Amino acid sequence: MQKLILSIVCCLVAVGVVAAQTLSPQVRGFVKVDAPVVALTHVRVIDGTGAAAREDQMVVISKGKIESVSDAASANVAKDAQVLDMHGYSVIPGLVGMHDHLVYPMGSGIFGEMAFSFPRLYLAGGVTTIRTTGALEPYTDIELKKQIDKGETPGPKIHVTGPYLEGAGSWALQMHQLNGPDDATKTVNYWLDEGVDNFKAYMFITPAELSAAVAAAHKRGAKVTGHLCSVGFREAAAIGIDDLEHGLLVDTEFFPWKKPGECPENLDYDFISKLDVQSGPLHDTILDLVQHHVAVTSTLPVFELFVPGRPTIQQRVLDALSPDAGAHCSRTKCAPAMRV
């Protein structure tokens, strides 16, 4: 059976960083190969395009970039290349995480920033680029991105999402609550100036605030996603939102008891799960999102944690966490308190 070694992906990323800059001792500990030219020989290549896997390949990386992929039997290896025999291994592109927070819910609407352990865990899983999809310590996220870009600390490339665009009535104490469309516009422009490159609307934002935020973001080339409740998916699509988080399970527009512009108190997920996908309101919503070119980030691994009978957390995962995070995860079995 072929072994899929995600550390190979991190190795390639590290090679790219080495070629571009001097690494701190902290980051250098994550570098397995430090050579200007590296040849991965006799490796199975899964290129991510949907094409069939290619057996017995040679991948040549020069100065941090993939220079060529060819059959190992007929390929020529440069004399200055460091050659790695990868029989029995598979290599894939680095994964792009579209909903990768740097915070962890601690209960009572409070979140802890995990700027040390989370970037390392993402890399360990082969994730080489992340979108933070909502920030509770945006300055921390921005400064962390700068450190990673400079080679001072290990972590994936970060697309920093601005602070949650949340409306009045939020359950999360650390979120600023917008007081109207003007505040939404001001917030978007301020954080674009500070260095974020995308935004996430949250549960209690009003339609008018969302419209103002989307308009301000789009004016400057930034995109807006949303984990919504007060605004339905089709309404958000008509406003011009670019992406929606967590899939249709959080779309409240199907509840007959929902009032316009309000997040309903009763979020009956069982009700939504029984809707017909092939016809009716749910089917029409899917078509509407496609027509408006609105992407959906499903976050299926998060929902998987709620399924009974899942394996217990592995000790090696706990070992990778900071002491406080590891202790909390042990107490809660790492179950998320709230999807954010």
Protein Blocks (a to p, Z undefined) as FASTA:
>chain_A
ZZddfklmmmmmmmmmmmmmccdfklmmmpmbdcfbdcdehiacdehnopacdehiaddd
eehiafbdcdfklpccdfkbccddfehiacddddddfbdcfbdcebjhiacddfklmmmm
mmmnopabdcehiafblmlmmmmmmmmmnopagcddddddddddddehiabfklccdebj
klmmmmmmmmmmnopabdcddfklcfklmmmmmmmmmmnopacddddfklcfklmmmnop
abdehijmlmmklpmkbcehiacfblcfklmmmpcfkgcjklmmmmmmmmnopacdfklm
mmmmmpghiacddfklmmmpcfklmmmmmmnoopafbdZZ
